[in-house]
């Protein structure tokens, strides 16, 4: 199994330190309170990450998210959401949802990040994305037939609806239980996420 080295430095980013203590986490500084909270499934605390494959900040955050996912609490559910806030980002979002529908998302998610940021490959449009996924057993014809299909378009529309509701201006952005938005590119993000998860637990 290949190991990928993450690095690199999209819009509306905050440079943050990973050494901050939980007691320092305050609204308006370390996270934003959503004015119009989103609906989440009952029973668990939802953590939703918005990203774009071409975003260097998302690439830098990814290893911290991967580490966090290995220790995800049982009362938390994680949702990865590709941002589609402009035409270029939408191409990557469609590709993500196609890979998910075809069952190859798990084995292509990190390699696509790596190909773009570590190998400097320009994989941002339908044609280049189709070629990339073909390398993982997805026929280009199959990929292309699904790329603009109704189910994929519906998922892209839902992504945009949520991004607007949470008033996102850039990625990466991690939304905790539809109420709080955390932005950053280092280990402080997951620290703040854990702090907000605990806050939600106490609020139940």
C-alpha positions, 0 to 999 in steps of 0.5 A, a space after each residue: 500500500 502506498 504512503 503519501 506525504 502531504 504538504 503545501 500551503 484556497 480562500 478565507 484561510 486562517 493560519 493557526 497554531 496547533 499548540 492552543 489549549 482548549 480553554 482558549 477556544 472561543 467563538 469568533 476567534 477559533 470557530 464561527 457560530 452558524 447563524 442558520 444552523 443546519 439539520 443533522 440526523 438525530 442520535 449522533 454528533 455530525 462532523 462535516 468536512 468541506 474540501 476541494 482536491 485542488 486546495 493546498 490547504 485541504 491537502 495540508 489538513 488531510 493527514 490531521 483529519 486522517 489521524 482524527 478519523 482513526 480515533 473518531 468517537 462512537 457518538 460522532 458521524 463523519 461526512 466528507 463533502 466536496 465543495 462545488 462553489 464555482 465551476 472548477 471546484 464543481 468538476 472535482 465534486 462531481 468526480 468525488 460523487 462518481 467515485 463514491 457511487 462506483 465504490 472506488 472513493 476509498 482507494 482514490 481519495 488520497 491518491 488524487 490529492 497526492 497526484 495534484 499536489 505532490 506530482 503537480 498533475 493538472 487534474 481539474 476537468 472532466 477529461 483529466 479526471 476520467 483518465 485518473 479514475 481509469 487508472 483505478 479500474 473505472 472505464 472512462 465511458 462509465 465515468 463520463 456517463 455518470 459525471 453529469 447525471 441527475 443523481 450526481 447533479 443532485 448531490 452537487 446541488 446539496 453541497 452548494 445548499 449546505 455551503 450557502 447555509 453555513 456561509 462558507 467563503 472557502 475551504 477547508 471548512 469543518 462544520 460541527 453538528 450544523 452549528 459551528 465552522 472551524 477553518 485551518 490547515 493544521 492540528 488545531 482544527 481537530 483540537 477545536 473540533 473535539 472541543 465542540 463535540 464535547 460542547 455538544 455532548 454537554 448540551 444534550 
